[in-house]
Amino acid sequence: MDALAGTLSALLLLVTAVGVLAAPVLVLVFAPGFGDAPGQRELVVEMLRLTFPYVLFISLTALAGGILNTYERFGVPAFTRCCSTCR
């Protein structure tokens, strides 16, 4: 279990770092129309740089919830899922 968590964490950290650094290129590849309006491309790049760390943390939270479920501890994952959907 430790090896899986470590490998997933390292891989997610690498993907997040590459995504944050390559955000301008990713915007050009996946959304080429965002370069038309002035300032819009910079805003999209900044939002993408905020989104990549979210993916890292939510993936690690899902891993922790899965680990707790294997030990039959259902309260904490259920509470976090309920609180995130009630907003």
C-alpha positions in Angstrom: 0.0 0.0 0.0 2.9 2.4 0.8 4.5 1.8 -2.5 1.3 2.5 -4.4 0.6 5.7 -2.5 4.2 6.8 -3.0 4.2 6.0 -6.7 0.8 7.7 -7.2 1.9 10.8 -5.3 5.2 11.1 -7.3 3.4 10.6 -10.6 0.7 13.1 -9.7 3.3 15.6 -8.5 5.2 15.2 -11.8 2.0 15.6 -13.9 1.0 18.7 -11.9 4.5 20.3 -12.2 4.5 19.7 -16.0 0.9 21.0 -16.3 1.7 24.2 -14.4 4.8 24.9 -16.3 3.4 24.0 -19.7 0.0 25.7 -19.2 0.5 28.2 -22.0 1.4 25.4 -24.5 -1.6 23.3 -23.3 -4.0 26.2 -23.9 -2.7 26.7 -27.4 -3.0 23.0 -28.1 -6.5 22.3 -26.6 -8.1 25.8 -26.9 -6.5 27.7 -29.7 -9.5 30.2 -29.9 -8.6 31.7 -26.5 -5.8 33.7 -28.0 -8.2 36.0 -29.9 -9.4 38.4 -27.2 -6.8 40.5 -25.4 -6.1 39.2 -21.9 -8.3 36.1 -22.3 -5.4 33.8 -23.0 -3.5 34.9 -19.9 -6.6 34.4 -17.7 -7.1 30.9 -19.1 -3.4 30.1 -18.4 -3.7 31.3 -14.8 -6.9 29.3 -14.2 -5.3 26.2 -15.6 -2.3 26.7 -13.3 -4.8 26.8 -10.4 -6.7 23.7 -11.6 -3.7 21.4 -11.8 -2.9 21.4 -8.1 -6.6 20.8 -7.4 -6.4 17.6 -9.4 -3.3 16.5 -7.4 -5.0 17.1 -4.0 -8.4 15.6 -5.0 -6.7 12.5 -6.3 -4.7 12.0 -3.1 -7.9 12.5 -1.1 -9.6 9.8 -3.1 -6.7 7.5 -2.4 -7.0 8.2 1.3 -10.7 7.6 1.2 -10.2 4.3 -0.6 -7.6 3.2 1.9 -10.0 4.0 4.8 -12.8 2.1 3.0 -10.6 -1.0 2.9 -10.3 -0.8 6.7 -14.1 -0.4 7.0 -13.9 3.2 8.1 -16.7 4.7 6.1 -17.5 7.8 8.1 -14.7 10.2 7.0 -14.9 9.5 3.3 -18.7 9.7 3.4 -18.6 13.0 5.3 -16.1 14.6 2.9 -18.2 13.5 -0.1 -21.4 14.9 1.5 -19.8 18.2 2.4 -18.4 18.7 -1.1 -21.7 18.1 -2.8 -23.9 20.1 -0.4 -22.3 23.5 -1.3 
